[in-house]
Amino acid sequence: MYLKILHSLFFLIFLSISFQVESRELSIQQLEERRLQDLEREKQRDKRGTKKFSKKINLTTEIIFLSKEREVPAVLSNLDPILTDEGFYGIQLAIEDNLTTGRFLGHDYKVKMIQVSLSENLQEEFLKLVNSGYIYFIVDLNTEEIKRLSNLNESKNILLFNVRSKENTLRNDFCNDNLFHIPPSHNILADALTQFLVKKRWNKWLLVVGPAQGDKAYSEAIKKSAKKFNIKVKEERVWNFSSDLRRSAQKEVPIFTKGVKYDVLVVIDEKGEFGEYLSYRTWDPRPVAGTQGLVPTTWHRTHEQWGATQMQNRFRRTSGRWMTPVDYNAWVAVRSLGEAVSRIKDNKLNLIKDFLRSEKFGIGAYKGVKVSFRKWNGQLRQPVLLSSPRSMVSVSPQEGYLHPFSELDTLGIDEPESTCKLKKM
């Protein structure tokens, strides 16, 4: 009797310790301790005052962060707020990082945050900025908007860093010399996911695609990747239900996924309208991956390796929220520009573009290896994180995928396959 009681007590203590170790949520006491630590850091910063340049400022690089106001969509979940400040805090942190070196070299960085309202014309506002002499633009815009702006005659003497659009067309048939891409393309994300699924020997897929145009573009990349790695897409189904899945998922999803044998369900639903409701509701018990479930992404709140915890903490102290992929992309864009300016000690456009595309360029970006740009289409080559909602699962490229120049080029379209013919603007 006593032995059973002791066993039960030990088991409860073990569960308690395990929960405390594995849980990512902070207790009220821990939150209060963190708040006090932040206040103390703020007091120390105030005592130190503004960091001064050790050398007279001889070079100032001005940057525009350009975004467009969007109509707020219907709320799909009460858990994730609709953010209106994505990119802003990432740029702030990158400016701080650039100035770490800049203060010793006499290099300063200034940024203006411009959001074009719904009632304003994006092209007109953009041209006003170009005509005012601004050269470097971080653009949080959709694919068609980027195409339109980068193809203007007035854009030949500027540089655009795309921090949101993942569509392949911007990196291939429509690619410009004045355009660099921080987010991985759909092809890169698809290959990153496929490599992992091949490693797990999940070689038979059920592909479920949303009705949006972006979903169709992503699904084409998924099918291309499946063919490339000898994966069999057993069936492709288009989700076109309009019912509220919060009430009907248990009824709709099993029927929708019935009648096909597969190893993993790959879902493409970039807007998040139905993908979250597929897990645990499919007719057969199968894992879900793609835009929900196991997701390939540039950044995730659970990423802690290679110093990423430091970045996560810095960002949260500044913004009060988790860092998103767009925040991270904006940080990389500004850091890339800062690295180029520091290395060549100049901010002339042609020198910056040539350096960014050269083998000399590379920055640490909390991914374990230096990231750099592909010279043939301006795409940032970088490891891709594979994450579930509350844990990091893996990082692609997976071990064993080799390349004569960089294993990162096993993801997406390599130079011999590229249809990009860089237009000299």
N, C-alpha and C positions, 0 to 999 in steps of 0.2 A: 504493500500500500504506500509506504513512505518512498520507496524507490520510484513508483509511478508519479508521485507528486513532485519529486526532485527532477525527474525527466521532463515533466511538463514545464517546471520553472525554468530549467536550462533552455528548453525550446523557445519559450516566450522571450527570454533574454536575448537569445540568438537572433530571433526575428526582429526585436527592437534595434539591436546593433546593426543588422543588415539594412534595415529601413533607413536608419540614420546615415549610413555610409552611402547608400545608393540614391537616396532621394535628392532631387535637384532643387526642391523648394526650400526656402529659408524660413526658420521660425520667427515669431515676432521679436524675440530677444536678439536673434542674429541680424534681423533687419534694422533694429534700433542701433546695434553695435556698428553696423555698416554706415548708418546715417551719421553717427558721431564721428567715425573715422573720416568720412567725407568732409564734415564741417571742420575738422582739425586740419585736413589737407588744404582746405580753402583758406583758413587763417594763415597757414604757413606760406601759401602762395601770395597772399596779400602783404605779408611781412617782407617777402623777397622783392615784391613789386614786379613791374613788367621787365622781362628779360631784354637787355639792351644789346645792340649790335656791337661787336668788338671791332668792327671795321666800318668805315663810312659806306652808306648804301650807294652802290654804283650801278645796280641793275634791278629794275622792278618788272616783274611779270604779272600782267593783269589777266584774270580769268573770268569768264562769264559762265554761270550755271543757268542754263535755259530749260524751263519746263513749261508745260501747258496745263491750265486748269481743266479738269474733267468733270463731267456730270457724275454725281455720286450714284453708283448703281444700287439696286435693291440689296439690302443686307442679307447675305447668305448664311452668316453665322454671327452670333453675339459674342463669340470668343475672341475673334481677331478684329481689332479696330481698323477702319479705313484710314490709312496714313496720308497726310497731306504734306509731310516734310521729308519724304524719302530723298536721300542724297545729301541733304543739307549738313547733317552732323558728320557724315563721312568726309565731306570736303573740309569742314572745320578741323577735324583731326589731321587730315593730310597736310593742311597749311602749317599746323603746329610742327609736324614731322619735317616738312621741307625747311622750316626756319631753324631747325636744330643745326643743320649744316649752313643754311643761308646766312645766319648771324655772323659766322666766321668768315664768310666769303664776301659779305656786303651785298647779298642777294635778298630782295624782299618779294613777297607775293601778296597780291590783293585780289579779292574775289567779290563779284557782284552776283546776287541771287535774283534772277528775273523770272517771274511766272507770268506768262501771257494769259489773260483772262478769257473767259468764254466769248465775250463781246469783242475782243480784239483780234486782228488778223495776224497770225503767226509770222507769215513771210514779211509783212511790213515792219513788224517790231524787230525781227531779225536783221533786216537790212539797215534799220536805224543804228543798231549796234555795230554792224560791220562798217558802216559809213563813219561811225565815231572813232574808228581805229582799232577796235578790239579784234584780236587774232585767234585767241584760244577759247574754245567753247566746249563745255561739258553739257551734253544734250540728253535730257530725260524725255524722249519723244517716241512716238510709234514709228513703224517702218515707213509708211507713206510720207510722213512729215520729214523724216530724215532724208529720204530720197529727194524730196522737193527742195529742201534747203541746200543739200550738198551739191546739187546739180546746177545751182544758179551761177551765172557768170561772175557775180560778185564774190562767190565763195572760193575763187581760185587762190586767194591770198590769206586763207584762214585754215584752221585745223579743228576738226570736230571729233570729240570722243563720245561714242555711243555707249550709254550705260544701262539701257533697258532692252532694246530690240534684239531678239535672238534669231530672227528669220534668216534663212540661208541665202536668200537673194541678195542681201546687202553685202555678203562676202564673196559672191560669185558673179553672176551675170551683171548685177548692178553693184560695182565696187569702184570707189574713187580714191585717188591718191591723197585726198584731203580728209579721209575718214578712217578712224581707228575704232576697233570694237573691243570692249572689255568683257561683256557677257559671252559665255560660250554659245556657239550657234546651236540650232536644233540638232544638226548632224553630230556635233561634239557631245552634246548631252545624251543623244541616242546611243552613240558608241560607248560612252562611259557606263551606261546602264547595261548594255548588251554584254560587254566584257565580263561584268560581274555575274550576270545570269548564266553565261556560258561556263564560267568557273564553277557555279553551283549545279551545272548540268540541268538547268531548267530550259530545255530546248524546244518545248512546244508551247506556243502562246495563244491566248485569246486576246485579241486587240479590240478595245472598246474606245470609240472616238466621239468626242462632242461635236456639235453642229457648227461651231464657230470657225471662221476662216483660219485663225491661228492654230486651232486644233488639227485642221486638215493638213496644214503645212508641217506641223510637228509629226503627225502620223506618217507622212511620206518619208521623213527622216528615219523614223523607227523601222519602217518596212525596208528601207535601203540598208540600214544597219543589220537587220535580221538576215537579209540576203548575203551581205558581206561576211557574216560570221556563221553562215550555214544554219540559221535558225528557221524553224518551220512555224509560220503564222497559220494556225489551224483554221481560224476564221476571224473576220473583221466585222464588228457590229457597230452601228451608229446609234448613239443615245439621243433620242428625239422626244423623250417624255417631257411634259410640261407640269406634271403634278408636283406637289410639295413633298419631297422625299423625307422630310422630318416626320411625316405622318404615314407615308406609304412605302418606305424603303423595304421593310420586312416582307411585303407582298410583291413588289415590283421586281426587285433585284434577283431573287432566286429564279423566277420565271424567265427573266431576260438572259441569265447566264446558263440556262439549262440546255442540254443536248449536244455538248462538245467536250471532248477530253483534252485537257491541257495541263501544263505544269505551273504556269503563272499567268495571272490576268494583268495585261499591260493596259493602263488607262491613260488617255490623253484628254485632259479637261483643265486647261490653263486658267479658266475663270473660277474653277472650284464649284461648279453648279451641281455636280452629282458625284464626283469621284470619291469624296470622303465617305459616301454611304455604301460603297461596294464592299469594303473589308468586313468580314464575318457574316456577310449576307448572301454570298454566292451559293449556287446550288451545290457545287463541290467545294470542299475546304481547300482553298488555294491562296497563296500569297498574292498581294496586289503591289504593283510597281508602276512607275511612270511619273505623272504629275501629282499623284497621291500615293500613300503607302511608302514604298522605298523610292526616294526622289533624288535624281542627280541635280546638283546645284553648285553655285560658286561659294555660297556662304550659308551657315546655319547656326542657330544659337547654341547647339550642342557641341560645336567644334571647339576643341580645347588643345589640340596638339600644336607643336612648333611655335609656341608663344602666343597662340590664338586667344588663350584665356586673358592675357594682358590686354589685347585689343578689345575683347568683349567687355572687360571691366571699365576700360577707358571710355568706351562708347556709352555704356549704361550710366556712368557718372555724369556724362555730358547731356545725354538725351532723355534719360529716364525710361528707356525702352530697349528692346532687343535690336541688334543690327540686322538689317535685311540685305539681300543680295544687291539691291540698287545702292544702298548706303556703301557697301563694300566696293562695288564697281566704281562709284564716284571717288572713293578714297584711292583706289588703284590709279585712276586716270590722273588725278592731281599729283600723286607721288611719282608717276611716270614722267610727267612734265618737269617736276622738280629735280628728279634724278638727271634728266637730260641737260637741264640748265646748269646744274652743278658740275657735270662732267665736262661740258664743252665751254663753260663759263660765258655763255651767250644765250640769247633767247630769240635769235633770228629764225624765222619760220623754216626755211630750207635746211638749215643746220639741224634744227630740232627733228624734223621729219626723217632726215637721213640717219641721224643717230638712233632714233627709236626703232628703225628697221634694221639696224646693223647688229652684228653678233656681239658688239661691245656692250649693248644695253641689257640690263637685267636688274630686277629689284626683288628683295625679299618681301613676300606677301602672305606670310603665315600659312604657307602650304608645303613647307619642307624643302622646296627647291626654288630657285629664282624663276620668276615669270618673265616672258619676253614676247615680242610681237613677230608674227609670221610676215616675212618681207613681201610675200606675194599677194596678200589681201588685207593686211593690217589687223588680223585677228590675234588677240592675246592668247598665247599658249600657256596653259595652267592646269594643274591637277583639278579634278572634279570630285566634289564630296558626294557620297551616297549616304543619305540620312533618312531615318524614320522620324516621326514627330518628336520623339524624346530621346533619341540616341544616334550617334554616328556609327554607321555600319561598316563602311569601307571607303577607299579612295581609289579612283581610277586615274591613269591607266593601271590595270591589274598586273601583277608580277608575271613575267614571261612574254609580254608583248614588246617586241624589240623594234628598233628603228635606227637607220644609219646615222641620223643626226640627233634626234631627241625622241625619247619614248612618248613624250607628250604629243608628238605628231602622229601617233597611232590613233588619236581621237579626231574624228572629223575628216574633212577632205584634205588630203596631202597635196603638195605642190604639183606633182605630175597629173593629178586628177582635176585640178582647179580650172574653172572656166573664167576666172577673173583676169581681165586684161586692164591693169590699172590705168585709169584715165588721168593723164597729167592735167590738172586744172589750171 
